[in-house]
Amino acid sequence: MRNGAWFPAHVPEPSTHNDDPAGRLTPREIEVLRAITSGYSNAQMVDHLGITLRTVETHRKNINQKLGTTKMSDLVHVAQRLGLV
């Protein structure tokens, strides 16, 4: 007890897990997400972002996994709700 207040012997560390889905995305994934919601095809993203098709596909997979989406319409809805587009 200090100054009349009780403190537990062990104080847990603040969580390092990011509960904000938008915060889980890398800056590049956010760029790809914005391109997706703007209607860019994978081929257009390759040209626009200067990355390979395989990288675009990997970013799309990671974005869907991080945001918990499987369909394009869900992805767009989540991106709008999070204020990313």
Secondary structure, DSSP 8 states (H G I E B T S, - for coil): -BTTB---S-------S---HHHHS-HHHHHHHHHHHTT--HHHHHHHHT--HHHHHHHHHHHHHHHT--SHHHHHHHHHHTT--
